[in-house]
Amino acid sequence: MRGEFNGLKILIMKENCSAYYVPCFAYQLQLALVVVAKNHVQIASFFNNVTCLLNIIGSSSKRRDMLREKYYDKIIEQLESGGVSKGRGLNQEIALQMPGDTRWGSHYNSLISLILLYGSII
């Protein structure tokens, strides 16, 4: 965004010399949170294990297909037993999401998808 030669900041400043650059505080906070999490041994180990698990499952199309099939069977079983309700937009397929360092929300989404698919993964 604020690259020295070709960043968005430079391009905008060329167009309008009175423009001000205001760094995004939320983005800086996310990056700081990721750095702190990586420097805390237990948290770094936890997210390393999550990433390894997601890599093991996601690296093989056969494993992804097996996970999708197990999750599908689990949903069918719950629908037949009345454990979950059915309707438009409900019981959508869930995919495992890899966490990224630039968005802390991606770590949250990874953990949510892992929790929802945990029974099928095991």
A tleap script that builds the chain and sets N, CA, C and O, in Angstrom:
source leaprc.protein.ff14SB
mol = sequence {
  NMET ARG GLY GLU PHE ASN GLY LEU LYS ILE
  LEU ILE MET LYS GLU ASN CYS SER ALA TYR
  TYR VAL PRO CYS PHE ALA TYR GLN LEU GLN
  LEU ALA LEU VAL VAL VAL ALA LYS ASN HIE
  VAL GLN ILE ALA SER PHE PHE ASN ASN VAL
  THR CYS LEU LEU ASN ILE ILE GLY SER SER
  SER LYS ARG ARG ASP MET LEU ARG GLU LYS
  TYR TYR ASP LYS ILE ILE GLU GLN LEU GLU
  SER GLY GLY VAL SER LYS GLY ARG GLY LEU
  ASN GLN GLU ILE ALA LEU GLN MET PRO GLY
  ASP THR ARG TRP GLY SER HIE TYR ASN SER
  LEU ILE SER LEU ILE LEU LEU TYR GLY SER
  ILE CILE
}
set mol.1.N position { 0.818 -1.195 0.000 }
set mol.1.CA position { 0.000 0.000 0.000 }
set mol.1.C position { 0.862 1.260 0.000 }
set mol.1.O position { 0.591 2.192 -0.757 }
set mol.2.N position { 1.889 1.298 0.832 }
set mol.2.CA position { 2.682 2.522 0.914 }
set mol.2.C position { 4.078 2.322 0.351 }
set mol.2.O position { 5.039 2.906 0.852 }
set mol.3.N position { 4.199 1.498 -0.688 }
set mol.3.CA position { 5.490 1.238 -1.304 }
set mol.3.C position { 6.201 2.524 -1.690 }
set mol.3.O position { 5.564 3.522 -2.027 }
set mol.4.N position { 7.519 2.491 -1.637 }
set mol.4.CA position { 8.316 3.702 -1.846 }
set mol.4.C position { 8.207 4.240 -3.272 }
set mol.4.O position { 8.249 5.452 -3.481 }
set mol.5.N position { 8.065 3.335 -4.266 }
set mol.5.CA position { 8.052 3.775 -5.658 }
set mol.5.C position { 6.703 3.544 -6.342 }
set mol.5.O position { 6.228 4.419 -7.067 }
set mol.6.N position { 6.081 2.388 -6.127 }
set mol.6.CA position { 4.855 2.052 -6.846 }
set mol.6.C position { 3.656 1.808 -5.937 }
set mol.6.O position { 2.642 1.274 -6.388 }
set mol.7.N position { 3.752 2.181 -4.694 }
set mol.7.CA position { 2.653 1.947 -3.767 }
set mol.7.C position { 1.473 2.859 -4.045 }
set mol.7.O position { 1.596 3.866 -4.742 }
set mol.8.N position { 0.355 2.498 -3.503 }
set mol.8.CA position { -0.866 3.276 -3.670 }
set mol.8.C position { -0.690 4.691 -3.123 }
set mol.8.O position { -1.214 5.655 -3.682 }
set mol.9.N position { 0.052 4.801 -2.027 }
set mol.9.CA position { 0.307 6.118 -1.435 }
set mol.9.C position { 0.978 7.039 -2.449 }
set mol.9.O position { 0.562 8.187 -2.605 }
set mol.10.N position { 2.000 6.562 -3.132 }
set mol.10.CA position { 2.737 7.364 -4.107 }
set mol.10.C position { 1.850 7.729 -5.287 }
set mol.10.O position { 1.883 8.863 -5.766 }
set mol.11.N position { 1.055 6.770 -5.757 }
set mol.11.CA position { 0.178 7.052 -6.895 }
set mol.11.C position { -0.852 8.130 -6.556 }
set mol.11.O position { -1.140 9.002 -7.375 }
set mol.12.N position { -1.399 8.061 -5.347 }
set mol.12.CA position { -2.379 9.077 -4.929 }
set mol.12.C position { -1.702 10.428 -4.744 }
set mol.12.O position { -2.261 11.454 -5.131 }
set mol.13.N position { -0.511 10.446 -4.161 }
set mol.13.CA position { 0.210 11.704 -3.952 }
set mol.13.C position { 0.583 12.364 -5.280 }
set mol.13.O position { 0.653 13.590 -5.366 }
set mol.14.N position { 0.824 11.548 -6.324 }
set mol.14.CA position { 1.106 12.120 -7.646 }
set mol.14.C position { -0.131 12.802 -8.213 }
set mol.14.O position { -0.029 13.839 -8.868 }
set mol.15.N position { -1.286 12.225 -7.964 }
set mol.15.CA position { -2.543 12.797 -8.457 }
set mol.15.C position { -2.951 14.030 -7.667 }
set mol.15.O position { -3.430 15.007 -8.242 }
set mol.16.N position { -2.765 13.990 -6.349 }
set mol.16.CA position { -3.221 15.071 -5.486 }
set mol.16.C position { -2.170 15.283 -4.401 }
set mol.16.O position { -2.062 14.485 -3.470 }
set mol.17.N position { -1.406 16.346 -4.521 }
set mol.17.CA position { -0.292 16.563 -3.589 }
set mol.17.C position { -0.756 16.953 -2.185 }
set mol.17.O position { 0.049 16.950 -1.254 }
set mol.18.N position { -2.027 17.288 -2.016 }
set mol.18.CA position { -2.516 17.651 -0.687 }
set mol.18.C position { -3.152 16.466 0.052 }
set mol.18.O position { -3.711 16.644 1.134 }
set mol.19.N position { -3.073 15.277 -0.516 }
set mol.19.CA position { -3.640 14.084 0.130 }
set mol.19.C position { -2.749 13.661 1.294 }
set mol.19.O position { -1.532 13.836 1.250 }
set mol.20.N position { -3.366 13.102 2.337 }
set mol.20.CA position { -2.635 12.624 3.505 }
set mol.20.C position { -2.711 11.102 3.563 }
set mol.20.O position { -3.728 10.500 3.222 }
set mol.21.N position { -1.622 10.504 3.999 }
set mol.21.CA position { -1.597 9.053 4.181 }
set mol.21.C position { -1.853 8.750 5.643 }
set mol.21.O position { -1.137 9.230 6.521 }
set mol.22.N position { -2.878 7.949 5.900 }
set mol.22.CA position { -3.207 7.536 7.261 }
set mol.22.C position { -3.120 6.013 7.301 }
set mol.22.O position { -3.938 5.333 6.682 }
set mol.23.N position { -2.146 5.476 8.017 }
set mol.23.CA position { -2.027 4.011 8.065 }
set mol.23.C position { -3.226 3.393 8.767 }
set mol.23.O position { -3.791 3.971 9.696 }
set mol.24.N position { -3.593 2.229 8.313 }
set mol.24.CA position { -4.748 1.530 8.876 }
set mol.24.C position { -4.354 0.921 10.224 }
set mol.24.O position { -3.527 0.011 10.290 }
set mol.25.N position { -4.952 1.432 11.283 }
set mol.25.CA position { -4.625 0.969 12.623 }
set mol.25.C position { -5.062 -0.482 12.828 }
set mol.25.O position { -4.361 -1.249 13.488 }
set mol.26.N position { -6.203 -0.861 12.273 }
set mol.26.CA position { -6.697 -2.234 12.451 }
set mol.26.C position { -5.726 -3.244 11.830 }
set mol.26.O position { -5.479 -4.304 12.403 }
set mol.27.N position { -5.179 -2.910 10.656 }
set mol.27.CA position { -4.233 -3.807 10.000 }
set mol.27.C position { -2.954 -3.918 10.821 }
set mol.27.O position { -2.414 -5.013 10.979 }
set mol.28.N position { -2.462 -2.785 11.351 }
set mol.28.CA position { -1.265 -2.815 12.184 }
set mol.28.C position { -1.507 -3.629 13.452 }
set mol.28.O position { -0.624 -4.352 13.912 }
set mol.29.N position { -2.701 -3.508 14.009 }
set mol.29.CA position { -3.046 -4.278 15.198 }
set mol.29.C position { -3.078 -5.771 14.895 }
set mol.29.O position { -2.629 -6.578 15.709 }
set mol.30.N position { -3.603 -6.143 13.735 }
set mol.30.CA position { -3.630 -7.550 13.346 }
set mol.30.C position { -2.215 -8.099 13.210 }
set mol.30.O position { -1.922 -9.193 13.692 }
set mol.31.N position { -1.339 -7.345 12.556 }
set mol.31.CA position { 0.041 -7.801 12.400 }
set mol.31.C position { 0.751 -7.913 13.745 }
set mol.31.O position { 1.521 -8.847 13.966 }
set mol.32.N position { 0.494 -6.962 14.643 }
set mol.32.CA position { 1.088 -7.024 15.977 }
set mol.32.C position { 0.581 -8.245 16.735 }
set mol.32.O position { 1.350 -8.905 17.433 }
set mol.33.N position { -0.698 -8.545 16.603 }
set mol.33.CA position { -1.286 -9.706 17.271 }
set mol.33.C position { -0.660 -11.007 16.767 }
set mol.33.O position { -0.397 -11.916 17.554 }
set mol.34.N position { -0.423 -11.095 15.472 }
set mol.34.CA position { 0.211 -12.285 14.902 }
set mol.34.C position { 1.642 -12.428 15.415 }
set mol.34.O position { 2.067 -13.537 15.739 }
set mol.35.N position { 2.393 -11.329 15.494 }
set mol.35.CA position { 3.775 -11.381 15.990 }
set mol.35.C position { 3.804 -11.806 17.450 }
set mol.35.O position { 4.635 -12.626 17.842 }
set mol.36.N position { 2.903 -11.255 18.259 }
set mol.36.CA position { 2.843 -11.625 19.676 }
set mol.36.C position { 2.487 -13.101 19.810 }
set mol.36.O position { 3.073 -13.813 20.625 }
set mol.37.N position { 1.526 -13.561 19.009 }
set mol.37.CA position { 1.120 -14.967 19.070 }
set mol.37.C position { 2.264 -15.886 18.668 }
set mol.37.O position { 2.429 -16.957 19.252 }
set mol.38.N position { 3.053 -15.485 17.680 }
set mol.38.CA position { 4.182 -16.312 17.246 }
set mol.38.C position { 5.293 -16.351 18.295 }
set mol.38.O position { 6.028 -17.334 18.385 }
set mol.39.N position { 5.416 -15.293 19.081 }
set mol.39.CA position { 6.464 -15.247 20.105 }
set mol.39.C position { 6.061 -15.930 21.404 }
set mol.39.O position { 6.915 -16.165 22.259 }
set mol.40.N position { 4.796 -16.251 21.574 }
set mol.40.CA position { 4.325 -16.979 22.749 }
set mol.40.C position { 4.368 -18.462 22.394 }
set mol.40.O position { 3.674 -18.899 21.475 }
set mol.41.N position { 5.169 -19.234 23.110 }
set mol.41.CA position { 5.491 -20.609 22.730 }
set mol.41.C position { 4.249 -21.487 22.619 }
set mol.41.O position { 4.099 -22.216 21.638 }
set mol.42.N position { 3.368 -21.433 23.593 }
set mol.42.CA position { 2.197 -22.311 23.583 }
set mol.42.C position { 1.234 -21.956 22.448 }
set mol.42.O position { 0.688 -22.847 21.796 }
set mol.43.N position { 1.028 -20.683 22.216 }
set mol.43.CA position { 0.120 -20.265 21.144 }
set mol.43.C position { 0.727 -20.601 19.787 }
set mol.43.O position { 0.032 -21.087 18.895 }
set mol.44.N position { 2.025 -20.341 19.633 }
set mol.44.CA position { 2.703 -20.664 18.374 }
set mol.44.C position { 2.656 -22.166 18.107 }
set mol.44.O position { 2.440 -22.589 16.971 }
set mol.45.N position { 2.856 -22.969 19.146 }
set mol.45.CA position { 2.794 -24.422 18.987 }
set mol.45.C position { 1.392 -24.877 18.602 }
set mol.45.O position { 1.230 -25.753 17.753 }
set mol.46.N position { 0.380 -24.284 19.226 }
set mol.46.CA position { -1.006 -24.634 18.910 }
set mol.46.C position { -1.317 -24.338 17.444 }
set mol.46.O position { -1.839 -25.200 16.736 }
set mol.47.N position { -0.998 -23.117 16.981 }
set mol.47.CA position { -1.300 -22.772 15.592 }
set mol.47.C position { -0.415 -23.529 14.621 }
set mol.47.O position { -0.824 -23.763 13.483 }
set mol.48.N position { 0.780 -23.921 15.028 }
set mol.48.CA position { 1.625 -24.764 14.189 }
set mol.48.C position { 0.984 -26.134 14.003 }
set mol.48.O position { 0.983 -26.678 12.898 }
set mol.49.N position { 0.432 -26.698 15.096 }
set mol.49.CA position { -0.248 -27.988 15.000 }
set mol.49.C position { -1.500 -27.890 14.128 }
set mol.49.O position { -1.788 -28.792 13.342 }
set mol.50.N position { -2.243 -26.786 14.272 }
set mol.50.CA position { -3.437 -26.587 13.437 }
set mol.50.C position { -3.041 -26.521 11.969 }
set mol.50.O position { -3.681 -27.139 11.119 }
set mol.51.N position { -1.978 -25.766 11.673 }
set mol.51.CA position { -1.519 -25.633 10.290 }
set mol.51.C position { -1.053 -26.979 9.737 }
set mol.51.O position { -1.344 -27.307 8.587 }
set mol.52.N position { -0.337 -27.756 10.540 }
set mol.52.CA position { 0.113 -29.089 10.096 }
set mol.52.C position { -1.074 -29.998 9.794 }
set mol.52.O position { -1.081 -30.706 8.787 }
set mol.53.N position { -2.075 -29.975 10.671 }
set mol.53.CA position { -3.276 -30.785 10.451 }
set mol.53.C position { -3.983 -30.366 9.166 }
set mol.53.O position { -4.389 -31.216 8.374 }
set mol.54.N position { -4.130 -29.066 8.959 }
set mol.54.CA position { -4.787 -28.577 7.746 }
set mol.54.C position { -3.978 -28.915 6.505 }
set mol.54.O position { -4.549 -29.197 5.452 }
set mol.55.N position { -2.649 -28.890 6.617 }
set mol.55.CA position { -1.804 -29.261 5.478 }
set mol.55.C position { -1.924 -30.739 5.156 }
set mol.55.O position { -1.947 -31.118 3.985 }
set mol.56.N position { -1.999 -31.577 6.178 }
set mol.56.CA position { -2.127 -33.024 5.958 }
set mol.56.C position { -3.431 -33.334 5.236 }
set mol.56.O position { -3.454 -34.127 4.294 }
set mol.57.N position { -4.500 -32.715 5.677 }
set mol.57.CA position { -5.801 -32.973 5.058 }
set mol.57.C position { -5.898 -32.310 3.692 }
set mol.57.O position { -6.364 -32.926 2.733 }
set mol.58.N position { -5.460 -31.052 3.598 }
set mol.58.CA position { -5.642 -30.295 2.371 }
set mol.58.C position { -4.692 -30.630 1.250 }
set mol.58.O position { -4.948 -30.267 0.102 }
set mol.59.N position { -3.597 -31.314 1.547 }
set mol.59.CA position { -2.605 -31.594 0.506 }
set mol.59.C position { -3.005 -32.761 -0.390 }
set mol.59.O position { -2.418 -32.948 -1.455 }
set mol.60.N position { -3.974 -33.531 0.018 }
set mol.60.CA position { -4.385 -34.691 -0.762 }
set mol.60.C position { -5.857 -34.560 -1.153 }
set mol.60.O position { -6.726 -34.380 -0.300 }
set mol.61.N position { -6.115 -34.653 -2.445 }
set mol.61.CA position { -7.508 -34.582 -2.892 }
set mol.61.C position { -8.297 -35.791 -2.394 }
set mol.61.O position { -9.503 -35.699 -2.161 }
set mol.62.N position { -7.613 -36.924 -2.231 }
set mol.62.CA position { -8.280 -38.118 -1.712 }
set mol.62.C position { -8.738 -37.890 -0.269 }
set mol.62.O position { -9.849 -38.271 0.097 }
set mol.63.N position { -7.883 -37.270 0.549 }
set mol.63.CA position { -8.258 -36.972 1.935 }
set mol.63.C position { -9.384 -35.946 1.999 }
set mol.63.O position { -10.294 -36.064 2.820 }
set mol.64.N position { -9.318 -34.934 1.126 }
set mol.64.CA position { -10.403 -33.936 1.092 }
set mol.64.C position { -11.719 -34.581 0.703 }
set mol.64.O position { -12.761 -34.264 1.277 }
set mol.65.N position { -11.680 -35.491 -0.276 }
set mol.65.CA position { -12.901 -36.200 -0.686 }
set mol.65.C position { -13.430 -37.078 0.443 }
set mol.65.O position { -14.641 -37.158 0.650 }
set mol.66.N position { -12.527 -37.742 1.179 }
set mol.66.CA position { -12.948 -38.571 2.310 }
set mol.66.C position { -13.589 -37.711 3.394 }
set mol.66.O position { -14.605 -38.095 3.973 }
set mol.67.N position { -13.000 -36.549 3.670 }
set mol.67.CA position { -13.557 -35.639 4.667 }
set mol.67.C position { -14.925 -35.137 4.235 }
set mol.67.O position { -15.852 -35.086 5.044 }
set mol.68.N position { -15.060 -34.768 2.976 }
set mol.68.CA position { -16.333 -34.289 2.444 }
set mol.68.C position { -17.396 -35.377 2.553 }
set mol.68.O position { -18.540 -35.096 2.909 }
set mol.69.N position { -17.018 -36.620 2.246 }
set mol.69.CA position { -17.957 -37.745 2.312 }
set mol.69.C position { -18.377 -38.025 3.751 }
set mol.69.O position { -19.557 -38.258 4.012 }
set mol.70.N position { -17.430 -38.007 4.688 }
set mol.70.CA position { -17.755 -38.234 6.107 }
set mol.70.C position { -18.689 -37.142 6.624 }
set mol.70.O position { -19.654 -37.429 7.334 }
set mol.71.N position { -18.399 -35.890 6.266 }
set mol.71.CA position { -19.241 -34.779 6.715 }
set mol.71.C position { -20.643 -34.895 6.115 }
set mol.71.O position { -21.636 -34.638 6.795 }
set mol.72.N position { -20.719 -35.283 4.844 }
set mol.72.CA position { -22.007 -35.457 4.177 }
set mol.72.C position { -22.816 -36.563 4.873 }
set mol.72.O position { -24.008 -36.392 5.128 }
set mol.73.N position { -22.171 -37.688 5.176 }
set mol.73.CA position { -22.849 -38.787 5.873 }
set mol.73.C position { -23.336 -38.349 7.255 }
set mol.73.O position { -24.428 -38.726 7.681 }
set mol.74.N position { -22.529 -37.558 7.948 }
set mol.74.CA position { -22.899 -37.066 9.278 }
set mol.74.C position { -24.118 -36.150 9.199 }
set mol.74.O position { -25.014 -36.243 10.037 }
set mol.75.N position { -24.161 -35.269 8.203 }
set mol.75.CA position { -25.310 -34.375 8.030 }
set mol.75.C position { -26.565 -35.167 7.680 }
set mol.75.O position { -27.639 -34.883 8.210 }
set mol.76.N position { -26.449 -36.137 6.814 }
set mol.76.CA position { -27.608 -36.977 6.446 }
set mol.76.C position { -28.129 -37.697 7.674 }
set mol.76.O position { -29.340 -37.761 7.887 }
set mol.77.N position { -27.232 -38.240 8.485 }
set mol.77.CA position { -27.629 -38.937 9.715 }
set mol.77.C position { -28.347 -37.988 10.675 }
set mol.77.O position { -29.359 -38.355 11.271 }
set mol.78.N position { -27.825 -36.772 10.826 }
set mol.78.CA position { -28.455 -35.803 11.723 }
set mol.78.C position { -29.804 -35.327 11.188 }
set mol.78.O position { -30.728 -35.076 11.962 }
set mol.79.N position { -29.918 -35.205 9.870 }
set mol.79.CA position { -31.206 -34.805 9.288 }
set mol.79.C position { -32.265 -35.875 9.512 }
set mol.79.O position { -33.416 -35.561 9.817 }
set mol.80.N position { -31.880 -37.135 9.361 }
set mol.80.CA position { -32.820 -38.230 9.545 }
set mol.80.C position { -33.243 -38.376 11.002 }
set mol.80.O position { -34.385 -38.740 11.284 }
set mol.81.N position { -32.332 -38.096 11.925 }
set mol.81.CA position { -32.661 -38.222 13.340 }
set mol.81.C position { -33.320 -36.962 13.896 }
set mol.81.O position { -33.795 -36.960 15.032 }
set mol.82.N position { -33.351 -35.894 13.103 }
set mol.82.CA position { -33.951 -34.645 13.567 }
set mol.82.C position { -33.008 -33.802 14.398 }
set mol.82.O position { -33.453 -32.875 15.074 }
set mol.83.N position { -31.714 -34.096 14.367 }
set mol.83.CA position { -30.733 -33.356 15.148 }
set mol.83.C position { -30.470 -31.960 14.616 }
set mol.83.O position { -30.101 -31.062 15.372 }
set mol.84.N position { -30.658 -31.777 13.321 }
set mol.84.CA position { -30.504 -30.455 12.707 }
set mol.84.C position { -31.726 -30.190 11.843 }
set mol.84.O position { -32.373 -31.116 11.353 }
set mol.85.N position { -32.025 -28.926 11.667 }
set mol.85.CA position { -33.170 -28.577 10.835 }
set mol.85.C position { -32.711 -28.391 9.400 }
set mol.85.O position { -31.536 -28.139 9.133 }
set mol.86.N position { -33.658 -28.519 8.485 }
set mol.86.CA position { -33.320 -28.346 7.080 }
set mol.86.C position { -34.107 -27.170 6.527 }
set mol.86.O position { -35.182 -26.825 7.016 }
set mol.87.N position { -33.553 -26.583 5.520 }
set mol.87.CA position { -34.163 -25.428 4.887 }
set mol.87.C position { -33.181 -24.776 3.947 }
set mol.87.O position { -32.038 -25.211 3.809 }
set mol.88.N position { -33.642 -23.740 3.312 }
set mol.88.CA position { -32.809 -23.054 2.331 }
set mol.88.C position { -31.635 -22.354 3.037 }
set mol.88.O position { -31.833 -21.588 3.980 }
set mol.89.N position { -30.427 -22.628 2.570 }
set mol.89.CA position { -29.241 -22.006 3.123 }
set mol.89.C position { -28.662 -22.714 4.337 }
set mol.89.O position { -27.611 -22.309 4.835 }
set mol.90.N position { -29.308 -23.745 4.821 }
set mol.90.CA position { -28.805 -24.479 5.981 }
set mol.90.C position { -27.963 -25.660 5.535 }
set mol.90.O position { -28.111 -26.152 4.417 }
set mol.91.N position { -27.078 -26.111 6.413 }
set mol.91.CA position { -26.264 -27.312 6.211 }
set mol.91.C position { -25.423 -27.237 4.936 }
set mol.91.O position { -25.344 -28.197 4.170 }
set mol.92.N position { -24.803 -26.085 4.726 }
set mol.92.CA position { -23.936 -25.905 3.571 }
set mol.92.C position { -22.629 -26.652 3.799 }
set mol.92.O position { -22.236 -26.917 4.935 }
set mol.93.N position { -21.973 -26.981 2.712 }
set mol.93.CA position { -20.686 -27.650 2.806 }
set mol.93.C position { -19.670 -26.708 3.445 }
set mol.93.O position { -19.632 -25.517 3.133 }
set mol.94.N position { -18.860 -27.244 4.328 }
set mol.94.CA position { -17.852 -26.465 5.036 }
set mol.94.C position { -16.481 -26.925 4.565 }
set mol.94.O position { -16.215 -28.124 4.484 }
set mol.95.N position { -15.621 -25.978 4.259 }
set mol.95.CA position { -14.265 -26.299 3.825 }
set mol.95.C position { -13.285 -25.846 4.901 }
set mol.95.O position { -13.524 -24.861 5.601 }
set mol.96.N position { -12.190 -26.570 5.022 }
set mol.96.CA position { -11.129 -26.155 5.936 }
set mol.96.C position { -10.434 -24.939 5.353 }
set mol.96.O position { -10.158 -24.893 4.154 }
set mol.97.N position { -10.152 -23.959 6.191 }
set mol.97.CA position { -9.523 -22.731 5.739 }
set mol.97.C position { -8.153 -22.585 6.377 }
set mol.97.O position { -7.987 -22.782 7.581 }
set mol.98.N position { -7.176 -22.239 5.554 }
set mol.98.CA position { -5.819 -22.045 6.045 }
set mol.98.C position { -5.687 -20.659 6.669 }
set mol.98.O position { -6.207 -19.683 6.127 }
set mol.99.N position { -4.994 -20.565 7.809 }
set mol.99.CA position { -4.787 -19.244 8.401 }
set mol.99.C position { -3.718 -18.468 7.641 }
set mol.99.O position { -2.781 -19.047 7.091 }
set mol.100.N position { -3.875 -17.155 7.622 }
set mol.100.CA position { -2.887 -16.281 6.987 }
set mol.100.C position { -2.395 -15.243 7.986 }
set mol.100.O position { -3.135 -14.842 8.885 }
set mol.101.N position { -1.162 -14.813 7.833 }
set mol.101.CA position { -0.563 -13.892 8.801 }
set mol.101.C position { -1.117 -12.479 8.706 }
set mol.101.O position { -1.053 -11.726 9.678 }
set mol.102.N position { -1.658 -12.108 7.559 }
set mol.102.CA position { -2.096 -10.728 7.414 }
set mol.102.C position { -3.505 -10.485 7.941 }
set mol.102.O position { -3.892 -9.331 8.124 }
set mol.103.N position { -4.261 -11.506 8.182 }
set mol.103.CA position { -5.619 -11.351 8.691 }
set mol.103.C position { -5.825 -12.286 9.877 }
set mol.103.O position { -5.841 -13.507 9.719 }
set mol.104.N position { -5.982 -11.706 11.064 }
set mol.104.CA position { -6.213 -12.521 12.247 }
set mol.104.C position { -7.542 -13.252 12.132 }
set mol.104.O position { -7.711 -14.332 12.698 }
set mol.105.N position { -8.482 -12.668 11.404 }
set mol.105.CA position { -9.777 -13.313 11.198 }
set mol.105.C position { -9.640 -14.651 10.500 }
set mol.105.O position { -10.483 -15.528 10.687 }
set mol.106.N position { -8.590 -14.831 9.692 }
set mol.106.CA position { -8.395 -16.116 9.023 }
set mol.106.C position { -8.039 -17.199 10.033 }
set mol.106.O position { -8.391 -18.362 9.834 }
set mol.107.N position { -7.344 -16.840 11.120 }
set mol.107.CA position { -7.068 -17.813 12.181 }
set mol.107.C position { -8.378 -18.230 12.846 }
set mol.107.O position { -8.598 -19.407 13.134 }
set mol.108.N position { -9.236 -17.250 13.083 }
set mol.108.CA position { -10.546 -17.531 13.682 }
set mol.108.C position { -11.365 -18.436 12.762 }
set mol.108.O position { -11.963 -19.406 13.227 }
set mol.109.N position { -11.399 -18.130 11.468 }
set mol.109.CA position { -12.152 -18.953 10.518 }
set mol.109.C position { -11.584 -20.360 10.422 }
set mol.109.O position { -12.336 -21.323 10.270 }
set mol.110.N position { -10.272 -20.488 10.508 }
set mol.110.CA position { -9.644 -21.815 10.487 }
set mol.110.C position { -10.084 -22.641 11.689 }
set mol.110.O position { -10.399 -23.824 11.556 }
set mol.111.N position { -10.104 -22.011 12.863 }
set mol.111.CA position { -10.502 -22.731 14.073 }
set mol.111.C position { -11.983 -23.100 14.039 }
set mol.111.O position { -12.353 -24.192 14.470 }
set mol.112.N position { -12.832 -22.211 13.537 }
set mol.112.CA position { -14.265 -22.509 13.440 }
set mol.112.C position { -14.503 -23.675 12.492 }
set mol.112.O position { -15.256 -24.592 12.822 }
set mol.113.N position { -13.874 -23.657 11.317 }
set mol.113.CA position { -14.065 -24.764 10.375 }
set mol.113.C position { -13.505 -26.065 10.934 }
set mol.113.O position { -14.070 -27.133 10.697 }
set mol.114.N position { -12.401 -25.989 11.673 }
set mol.114.CA position { -11.825 -27.169 12.302 }
set mol.114.C position { -12.748 -27.741 13.367 }
set mol.114.O position { -12.908 -28.957 13.474 }
set mol.115.N position { -13.354 -26.858 14.156 }
set mol.115.CA position { -14.301 -27.306 15.204 }
set mol.115.C position { -15.515 -27.968 14.568 }
set mol.115.O position { -15.951 -29.027 15.018 }
set mol.116.N position { -16.063 -27.354 13.528 }
set mol.116.CA position { -17.258 -27.892 12.888 }
set mol.116.C position { -16.990 -29.229 12.198 }
set mol.116.O position { -17.877 -30.080 12.130 }
set mol.117.N position { -15.789 -29.413 11.694 }
set mol.117.CA position { -15.450 -30.641 10.975 }
set mol.117.C position { -14.677 -31.642 11.838 }
set mol.117.O position { -14.231 -32.672 11.333 }
set mol.118.N position { -14.515 -31.354 13.115 }
set mol.118.CA position { -13.670 -32.186 13.976 }
set mol.118.C position { -14.120 -33.651 13.983 }
set mol.118.O position { -13.301 -34.557 13.829 }
set mol.119.N position { -15.413 -33.873 14.159 }
set mol.119.CA position { -15.912 -35.260 14.182 }
set mol.119.C position { -15.625 -35.997 12.888 }
set mol.119.O position { -15.282 -37.179 12.909 }
set mol.120.N position { -15.761 -35.315 11.766 }
set mol.120.CA position { -15.480 -35.932 10.476 }
set mol.120.C position { -13.981 -36.142 10.266 }
set mol.120.O position { -13.572 -37.113 9.631 }
set mol.121.N position { -13.169 -35.237 10.798 }
set mol.121.CA position { -11.714 -35.362 10.663 }
set mol.121.C position { -11.218 -36.568 11.453 }
set mol.121.O position { -10.394 -37.344 10.970 }
set mol.122.N position { -11.729 -36.717 12.670 }
set mol.122.CA position { -11.297 -37.834 13.497 }
set mol.122.C position { -11.710 -39.153 12.849 }
set mol.122.O position { -11.436 -40.221 13.395 }
savepdb mol mol.pdb
quit
